[in-house]
Amino acid sequence: EAQVTQNPRYLITVTGKKLTVTCSQNMNHEYMSWYRQDPGLGLRQIYYSMNVEVTDKGDVPEGYKVSRKEKRNFPLILESPSPNQTSLYFCASSSRTDATNEKLFFGSGTQLSVL
Amino acid sequence: SQQGEEDPQALSIQEGENATMNCSYKTSINNLQWYRQNSGRGLVHLILIRSNEREKHSGRLRVTLDTSKKSSSLLITASRAADTASYFCATLLTPNTGGFKTIFGAGTRLFVKA
């Protein structure tokens, strides 16, 4: 089954403790992206990747890191989480680098709480 | 500010009625997409309309696009309780740095009463 898999689904942590949210897709998609969703603000893009070893900042990259060493995986790293990073996070992928006509496939989300 | 902004923010209707949601955007687009999100879950793609199209249908969904007004509407006909969800429009931007970014609006929360 074609899917984007995020883990974990829920995560509670404390300020400053490094964490990684994993994202994997089995559709051989070139494009992958991370979003955060906060009430009243819709989805805001954190980072995206056009292909292996190619990443770029979205609208809210501060406090986050990503890597794209393999095509299928695109982990989101919070080196020193802070309470303002408490949010619902989504990973998404799409099939073509020039995805002007391609839809995004989303993972089920990771609810992160930073205390 | 958001590229896409939906209107209304929330909509409550009876089962069987039609639901109309609107989206406005600011810059030129390649396409505009609508997504659906059930409470806290991942978004699911509904329909894509290209910039050279004016109307598109998919089942009970009808999308229109007016590039002169930079606006789009999503119509759900004969709504069902299962249509209760949040609906987002999304537009594609191509930054000077290359690649592309999909920008989402804040969404419309639709509640369909049985």
Interface residues (C-beta under 8 A of the other chain):
Chain A: V4 Y31 S33 Y35 G40 L41 G42 L43 R44 Q45 Y48 M50 V54 D56 G58 D59 L88 F90 A92 T97 D98 A99 T100 N101 K103 L104 F105 F106 G107 S108 G109 Q111
Chain B: Q2 G4 N30 N31 Q33 Y35 G40 R41 G42 L43 V44 H45 L48 R50 F88 A90 L92 P95 T97 G98 G99 F100 K101 T102 I103 F104 G105 A106 G107
